[in-house]
Amino acid sequence: MTEMIYLDTYVLQQDMRVRLPKAVLANMNVEKGKTKFDIYLDSSDNTLIFRIHRDEEE
């Protein structure tokens, strides 16, 4: 696994939303309201992984 970088800690909201830290905008090529994420669970250590969704248009 690649090196992980800690960004911040947030509470899971009542409606199941998770706010992403502003550092995501500064460190990744994402746009608010446009970028989609694929979410993975690593059940061996209870880790959630957010990856930028890549459309398979080929």
C-alpha positions as CSV (number, residue, x, y, z in Angstrom):
1,M,0.0,0.0,0.0
2,T,1.2,3.5,-0.7
3,E,1.9,6.0,2.0
4,M,-1.2,7.5,3.6
5,I,-1.4,11.2,4.4
6,Y,-3.6,12.3,7.3
7,L,-5.8,15.3,6.4
8,D,-8.4,15.7,9.2
9,T,-11.0,14.1,11.4
10,Y,-14.8,14.5,10.8
11,V,-18.0,13.2,12.4
12,L,-20.4,11.1,10.4
13,Q,-23.5,13.3,10.0
14,Q,-27.0,12.1,10.9
15,D,-27.9,11.9,7.2
16,M,-24.8,9.7,6.6
17,R,-22.7,12.5,4.9
18,V,-19.0,12.9,5.5
19,R,-17.5,16.3,4.8
20,L,-14.2,16.1,3.0
21,P,-11.3,18.3,4.2
22,K,-10.5,21.4,2.1
23,A,-7.1,19.9,1.7
24,V,-8.6,17.5,-0.8
25,L,-9.2,20.4,-3.2
26,A,-5.6,21.6,-2.7
27,N,-4.0,18.2,-3.1
28,M,-6.2,16.4,-5.7
29,N,-7.5,17.2,-9.1
30,V,-11.2,17.5,-8.0
31,E,-14.1,19.9,-8.4
32,K,-16.9,20.5,-5.9
33,G,-20.2,19.3,-7.2
34,K,-18.6,17.5,-10.2
35,T,-16.0,14.9,-9.1
36,K,-17.3,11.4,-8.3
37,F,-15.6,9.0,-5.9
38,D,-15.5,5.2,-5.8
39,I,-15.6,4.1,-2.2
40,Y,-13.9,0.8,-1.1
41,L,-13.9,-1.0,2.3
42,D,-10.8,-2.8,3.5
43,S,-12.5,-5.0,6.1
44,S,-9.2,-6.3,7.4
45,D,-8.5,-3.0,9.2
46,N,-11.8,-1.1,8.9
47,T,-10.4,1.4,6.3
48,L,-12.5,3.3,3.8
49,I,-10.7,4.3,0.6
50,F,-12.0,7.1,-1.6
51,R,-10.7,7.0,-5.2
52,I,-11.6,9.4,-8.0
53,H,-14.0,7.7,-10.4
54,R,-12.6,7.3,-13.8
55,D,-15.1,6.9,-16.6
56,E,-14.3,4.0,-18.9
57,E,-15.0,5.8,-22.2
58,E,-12.8,4.0,-24.7
